[in-house]
Amino acid sequence: MCAHYDPQIDPARLHTHFGVNDPPLGLKPSLWPGYLGPFIRRHEFSDVGDDAVPFRELMVGLFGLVPHWSKDATIARRTYNARSETVHEKPSYRDAWRLARHCIIPAEAIYEPDWRAGKAIPTRITRADGEPLGIAGLWAAWKSPAGELTHSFTMLTINANSHPFMRQFHKPDDEKRTVVILNKEDYDAWLQAPAAESRDFLHQFPADNLRAEQPQPSLL
């Protein structure tokens, strides 16, 4: 499960790797559930036939899905990861899944705890090839009691017990999980896929294209 990540907010990298422009200003470089972060969805007017409308749209939303029925946005602190095995039936996610509200969460790195030394060591995980991570997610729109519209998103996760790299993280007796990292060539297909095809994209990312960095101990 991923509760901490560094979003991709660099304008040049967002344009080069995700094909989106006009990144939002003032976003934090490291995010936890309930923080505002960027996500990419299929533009809501991409079907109108206007060449001036881009296919991908860069949005800002809460890290943690806020379903339409929620009374407030604090639920985002608990809905930042959606288990792919149960996403279709859990009340917080099932509408976004049924409506195929797919999104891509652009990230520079994710963080997971490495317990192999007997205690949790926060570990920064990036792509070994230097490209940003395009994480598969779901998005939602929520209207507050005051009538304000808030967007939000969650990361989809899959089992990683057999993954040579991601199985190193989390407590020894816990199930190993990983976010779904999409291949770049699948970005548009994921954004426009119907719900019936959503699970076709939920695969493990190659272990040899992931790299881990741990904080260096302070010098005495």
PLY file of the C-alpha trace (Angstrom):
ply
format ascii 1.0
element vertex 220
property float x
property float y
property float z
element edge 219
property int vertex1
property int vertex2
end_header
0.00 0.00 0.00
1.22 3.49 -0.76
0.39 6.33 1.62
3.29 8.62 0.71
4.60 9.66 -2.69
6.30 12.48 -4.57
4.00 13.79 -7.32
5.38 14.77 -10.70
4.91 18.54 -10.84
7.78 19.55 -13.10
6.26 21.24 -16.21
8.84 19.82 -18.62
8.49 16.25 -17.37
4.70 16.45 -17.31
4.72 17.60 -20.92
7.38 15.15 -22.15
6.20 12.02 -20.38
2.46 12.59 -19.97
1.58 15.01 -22.78
-0.12 17.56 -20.52
0.49 21.25 -20.05
-0.26 24.03 -17.57
0.69 22.23 -14.35
-0.99 23.54 -11.21
0.98 25.89 -9.04
1.61 25.62 -5.32
1.36 21.84 -4.93
3.51 20.17 -2.30
6.48 18.12 -3.56
5.63 15.21 -1.25
2.10 14.03 -0.53
0.14 12.10 2.09
-3.58 11.18 2.12
-5.79 14.27 2.15
-3.21 16.47 0.36
-3.90 18.01 -3.04
-2.08 16.40 -5.94
-2.18 16.15 -9.74
-3.97 13.47 -11.71
-4.63 12.99 -15.42
-7.98 11.92 -16.83
-9.57 11.75 -20.25
-10.76 15.27 -21.06
-14.48 15.55 -20.40
-15.00 17.08 -23.87
-12.64 14.80 -25.79
-15.56 13.29 -27.74
-16.86 16.56 -29.24
-14.61 16.29 -32.29
-12.77 19.55 -31.68
-9.06 19.24 -32.44
-8.40 22.06 -29.99
-9.53 19.85 -27.09
-6.69 17.61 -25.86
-7.36 13.97 -25.09
-5.67 14.14 -21.68
-6.59 16.66 -19.00
-4.43 17.55 -16.00
-6.49 18.00 -12.84
-5.93 18.65 -9.14
-7.65 16.57 -6.49
-7.37 15.14 -3.01
-5.15 12.10 -2.58
-7.85 9.76 -1.31
-11.18 9.16 -3.06
-14.21 11.06 -1.79
-17.39 9.29 -2.99
-20.43 11.37 -3.89
-22.34 10.21 -0.80
-19.70 11.23 1.74
-20.69 13.89 4.26
-17.22 15.43 4.29
-13.81 15.06 2.67
-12.01 13.51 5.65
-12.72 10.06 4.23
-9.79 10.74 1.86
-7.42 9.84 4.70
-8.62 6.22 4.42
-9.35 5.81 0.69
-5.99 6.54 -0.90
-5.46 2.92 -2.08
-8.12 0.71 -3.67
-7.61 -3.06 -3.67
-8.19 -4.30 -7.21
-9.72 -7.54 -5.91
-12.59 -5.75 -4.13
-12.75 -2.32 -5.78
-15.95 -3.22 -7.64
-17.89 -3.91 -4.43
-16.55 -1.49 -1.83
-18.93 1.46 -1.34
-16.15 4.05 -1.51
-14.92 2.92 -4.93
-17.61 0.95 -6.73
-19.23 3.91 -8.52
-15.90 5.18 -9.86
-15.06 1.64 -10.98
-18.48 1.07 -12.58
-18.24 4.39 -14.46
-14.65 3.62 -15.54
-13.38 6.89 -14.14
-9.82 5.95 -14.87
-6.94 8.29 -14.21
-3.16 8.37 -14.23
-1.34 9.69 -11.18
2.00 11.17 -12.27
4.69 10.48 -9.67
8.42 10.84 -9.35
8.65 8.31 -6.52
6.64 6.27 -4.04
7.66 5.33 -0.50
7.34 1.95 1.19
8.69 0.61 4.52
11.48 -1.97 4.35
11.22 -4.27 7.41
14.01 -6.73 6.55
16.29 -5.23 9.23
13.59 -5.68 11.90
12.30 -2.11 11.84
10.61 0.08 9.26
13.08 1.92 7.06
11.34 4.35 4.69
12.45 3.55 1.17
12.11 5.75 -1.91
11.16 3.77 -5.02
11.64 5.12 -8.54
11.91 3.80 -12.06
15.42 2.61 -12.85
15.27 4.19 -16.32
14.71 7.65 -14.85
11.19 8.10 -16.22
8.35 9.15 -13.91
5.76 6.66 -12.67
2.32 6.65 -14.26
0.15 5.04 -11.56
-3.29 3.68 -12.45
-6.08 5.19 -10.39
-9.72 6.16 -10.16
-11.12 9.66 -9.76
-14.34 11.09 -8.38
-16.13 14.41 -8.02
-17.77 15.36 -4.73
-20.00 18.32 -3.91
-19.75 19.61 -0.36
-22.83 20.63 1.67
-21.86 24.22 0.77
-22.01 23.37 -2.93
-18.26 23.40 -3.61
-16.97 20.81 -6.10
-13.91 18.79 -5.08
-12.10 16.21 -7.21
-10.21 13.31 -5.69
-8.32 10.18 -6.70
-7.10 6.83 -5.40
-4.31 4.48 -6.47
-5.19 0.94 -7.56
-3.17 -1.84 -5.91
-2.53 -5.52 -6.61
-0.95 -8.41 -4.72
2.86 -8.42 -4.81
3.71 -11.59 -2.84
5.42 -13.02 -5.94
7.03 -9.79 -7.15
10.84 -10.05 -6.85
11.18 -6.37 -5.92
7.98 -5.22 -4.19
7.72 -8.29 -1.94
10.66 -6.85 0.06
8.44 -4.21 1.66
5.92 -4.09 4.53
5.93 -6.22 7.66
7.06 -9.86 7.26
3.64 -11.38 8.01
1.62 -8.82 6.04
0.38 -9.34 2.52
2.67 -7.60 0.03
0.96 -5.00 -2.15
2.02 -2.69 -4.95
0.43 0.15 -6.86
-0.25 -0.49 -10.55
2.42 1.23 -12.64
1.28 1.57 -16.23
3.41 1.24 -19.33
3.63 4.55 -21.19
2.15 3.05 -24.35
-0.96 2.05 -22.39
-1.81 5.50 -21.01
-4.50 6.44 -23.55
-5.95 2.93 -23.66
-6.33 2.96 -19.87
-7.99 6.38 -19.84
-10.63 5.34 -22.38
-11.12 1.68 -21.44
-14.64 0.64 -20.41
-15.22 -0.90 -17.01
-15.37 -4.39 -18.50
-11.74 -4.04 -19.59
-10.34 -2.32 -16.51
-8.68 -5.42 -15.08
-6.73 -5.99 -18.30
-4.35 -3.21 -17.19
-3.74 -4.33 -13.61
-0.36 -6.03 -13.90
2.90 -6.05 -11.96
5.59 -3.70 -13.22
8.92 -5.31 -14.21
11.15 -5.65 -11.15
14.33 -4.82 -13.09
12.94 -1.36 -13.88
12.48 -0.38 -10.24
15.10 1.10 -7.93
15.14 1.57 -4.16
16.95 4.28 -2.20
17.17 4.40 1.59
18.21 7.40 3.69
21.88 7.50 4.54
22.71 7.35 8.28
23.83 10.63 9.75
27.54 11.06 10.17
28.70 11.38 13.78
0 1
1 2
2 3
3 4
4 5
5 6
6 7
7 8
8 9
9 10
10 11
11 12
12 13
13 14
14 15
15 16
16 17
17 18
18 19
19 20
20 21
21 22
22 23
23 24
24 25
25 26
26 27
27 28
28 29
29 30
30 31
31 32
32 33
33 34
34 35
35 36
36 37
37 38
38 39
39 40
40 41
41 42
42 43
43 44
44 45
45 46
46 47
47 48
48 49
49 50
50 51
51 52
52 53
53 54
54 55
55 56
56 57
57 58
58 59
59 60
60 61
61 62
62 63
63 64
64 65
65 66
66 67
67 68
68 69
69 70
70 71
71 72
72 73
73 74
74 75
75 76
76 77
77 78
78 79
79 80
80 81
81 82
82 83
83 84
84 85
85 86
86 87
87 88
88 89
89 90
90 91
91 92
92 93
93 94
94 95
95 96
96 97
97 98
98 99
99 100
100 101
101 102
102 103
103 104
104 105
105 106
106 107
107 108
108 109
109 110
110 111
111 112
112 113
113 114
114 115
115 116
116 117
117 118
118 119
119 120
120 121
121 122
122 123
123 124
124 125
125 126
126 127
127 128
128 129
129 130
130 131
131 132
132 133
133 134
134 135
135 136
136 137
137 138
138 139
139 140
140 141
141 142
142 143
143 144
144 145
145 146
146 147
147 148
148 149
149 150
150 151
151 152
152 153
153 154
154 155
155 156
156 157
157 158
158 159
159 160
160 161
161 162
162 163
163 164
164 165
165 166
166 167
167 168
168 169
169 170
170 171
171 172
172 173
173 174
174 175
175 176
176 177
177 178
178 179
179 180
180 181
181 182
182 183
183 184
184 185
185 186
186 187
187 188
188 189
189 190
190 191
191 192
192 193
193 194
194 195
195 196
196 197
197 198
198 199
199 200
200 201
201 202
202 203
203 204
204 205
205 206
206 207
207 208
208 209
209 210
210 211
211 212
212 213
213 214
214 215
215 216
216 217
217 218
218 219
